[in-house]
Amino acid sequence: MPRSRIIVLLIALGFAGFVFYSLLGNQPIKITGQRMEQSGATVDVAGRVENTSRSPEAITLEVHYYDRQGRAVGQDTVRIDRLGGGESQEFRSPKREIPGAATFSIYMNHERN
């Protein structure tokens, strides 16, 4: 293999590694300990959000509920107006009656203050 191809290959691999490394730390907000709590048909989702950056964040969590077949059966929004850099906070969606809710997913939207 010619020397120029080896150099180009090494540069390309180095660039790909840099991009991958940069993307790993790109999410300043982490959601941990999320769980769905049920009492009959009444459900809510609770957990903790953590801001791993130095800047304050405003966060909106969208909680989507699904039945056992994966069909959407409900949705809630949880707003956290300010989460300072390095802070963490518990969250809980409103308790709602959603018959058939079996699982959930959380989508996060955040903007810098």
C-alpha positions as CSV (number, residue, x, y, z in Angstrom):
1,M,0.0,0.0,0.0
2,P,1.5,3.4,-0.9
3,R,2.6,5.6,1.9
4,S,0.1,8.4,0.9
5,R,-2.8,6.0,1.3
6,I,-1.7,5.0,4.8
7,I,-1.4,8.7,5.8
8,V,-4.9,9.5,4.4
9,L,-6.3,6.4,6.2
10,L,-4.7,7.4,9.5
11,I,-6.1,10.9,9.2
12,A,-9.5,9.6,8.4
13,L,-9.5,7.2,11.3
14,G,-8.3,10.0,13.6
15,F,-11.1,12.3,12.5
16,A,-13.7,9.6,12.9
17,G,-12.4,8.9,16.4
18,F,-12.6,12.6,17.3
19,V,-16.2,12.8,16.0
20,F,-17.2,9.7,18.0
21,Y,-15.5,11.1,21.2
22,S,-17.2,14.5,20.7
23,L,-20.6,12.9,20.4
24,L,-20.3,10.8,23.5
25,G,-20.3,13.9,25.8
26,N,-22.7,15.9,23.8
27,Q,-25.8,15.3,26.0
28,P,-25.6,17.6,29.1
29,I,-28.8,16.3,30.6
30,K,-29.1,12.7,31.8
31,I,-32.3,10.9,32.9
32,T,-31.8,8.2,35.5
33,G,-34.0,5.9,37.6
34,Q,-37.1,6.4,35.4
35,R,-40.0,4.1,36.3
36,M,-43.7,3.8,35.7
37,E,-45.9,3.5,38.7
38,Q,-49.3,2.0,38.4
39,S,-52.3,1.7,40.6
40,G,-55.1,0.1,38.6
41,A,-55.5,2.2,35.5
42,T,-53.8,5.2,37.1
43,V,-50.2,5.7,36.0
44,D,-47.4,8.2,36.3
45,V,-43.7,8.2,35.5
46,A,-41.0,9.3,38.0
47,G,-37.2,9.6,37.8
48,R,-34.3,12.0,38.1
49,V,-32.7,14.5,35.7
50,E,-29.1,15.6,36.1
51,N,-27.4,18.5,34.4
52,T,-23.8,17.5,33.7
53,S,-22.8,20.8,32.1
54,R,-21.9,24.0,33.8
55,S,-24.7,26.0,32.2
56,P,-28.3,26.2,33.5
57,E,-30.9,24.4,31.4
58,A,-34.7,24.6,30.9
59,I,-36.0,21.1,30.1
60,T,-39.3,19.7,28.8
61,L,-39.8,16.0,29.2
62,E,-42.5,14.3,27.0
63,V,-43.7,11.1,28.5
64,H,-45.4,8.7,26.0
65,Y,-47.4,5.7,27.2
66,Y,-47.9,2.5,25.2
67,D,-50.0,-0.6,25.6
68,R,-48.7,-4.1,25.3
69,Q,-48.9,-4.1,21.5
70,G,-46.8,-0.9,21.3
71,R,-49.7,1.4,20.5
72,A,-49.7,5.0,21.9
73,V,-52.3,5.3,24.6
74,G,-51.4,8.6,26.3
75,Q,-48.9,11.4,26.7
76,D,-47.8,13.9,29.4
77,T,-45.4,16.8,29.6
78,V,-43.2,17.7,32.5
79,R,-41.5,21.1,32.5
80,I,-38.4,21.9,34.6
81,D,-37.8,25.7,34.2
82,R,-34.3,25.8,35.5
83,L,-31.8,23.1,36.3
84,G,-28.4,24.6,37.3
85,G,-25.1,23.3,36.1
86,G,-24.2,20.2,38.1
87,E,-27.6,20.0,39.8
88,S,-30.0,17.1,39.7
89,Q,-33.7,17.0,40.5
90,E,-36.5,14.5,40.9
91,F,-39.4,14.6,38.4
92,R,-42.9,13.1,38.3
93,S,-45.5,13.2,35.6
94,P,-49.1,13.9,36.5
95,K,-51.1,10.9,37.7
96,R,-53.5,10.0,34.9
97,E,-56.0,7.2,34.3
98,I,-54.7,5.5,31.2
99,P,-56.2,2.0,30.8
100,G,-53.9,-0.5,29.2
101,A,-50.7,1.5,29.7
102,A,-47.8,-1.1,29.9
103,T,-44.7,0.8,29.1
104,F,-43.4,4.3,28.3
105,S,-40.7,6.4,26.7
106,I,-39.3,9.8,27.5
107,Y,-38.3,12.4,25.0
108,M,-36.3,15.4,26.1
109,N,-36.2,18.9,24.7
110,H,-33.8,21.4,26.3
111,E,-32.6,24.9,25.6
112,R,-30.0,27.0,27.2
113,N,-31.3,29.8,29.5
